[in-house]
């Protein structure tokens, strides 16, 4: 799955791939492979990126075009 939204929201924040990789504590090459769809991004990183960019995971995955994240659940896991 190509993750164009990752690149789009990264560029909106004027960040480089290495900046986002640093936030996720991974190598830039690994992040690049997520962004181009060469490697599947783990849910853990999707959640972290959604929180960082203040968008929903569904927005990143093209399940919605609404950037606003969903309200936090009152249930704790």
PESUL-V913934 format. One record per pair of residues at least 24 apart in sequence whose C-alpha atoms are under 10 Angstrom apart, sorted by the first residue. I is the first residue (numbers start at 0). J is the second residue. D is the distance in whole Angstrom. If there is no record, write none. Layout:
# PESUL-V913934
i->{I,I}
j->{J,J}
d->{D,D}
This chain:
# PESUL-V913934
i->{0,0,0,0,0,0,0,0,0,1,1,1,1,1,1,1,1,1,2,2,2,2,2,2,2,2,2,2,2,3,3,3,3,3,3,3,4,4,4,4,4,5,5,5,5,5,5,5,5,5,5,5,5,6,6,6,6,6,7,7,8,8,8,8,8,8,9,9,9,11,12,19,19,22,22,22,23,23}
j->{33,34,35,36,37,38,39,40,60,32,33,34,35,36,37,38,39,60,32,33,34,35,36,37,39,40,59,60,61,33,34,35,36,59,60,61,34,58,59,60,61,30,31,33,34,35,45,48,49,52,58,59,60,31,33,34,35,59,34,59,48,49,52,54,59,66,34,48,52,52,52,48,51,47,48,51,47,48}
d->{9,9,8,5,8,9,7,10,9,10,8,7,5,4,8,9,9,9,10,7,5,6,6,10,9,9,7,7,9,10,7,7,9,8,9,9,8,8,5,7,8,10,10,8,6,9,10,9,10,10,10,6,9,9,10,6,9,10,10,9,10,10,7,9,9,10,10,10,8,10,8,9,10,9,9,9,8,8}
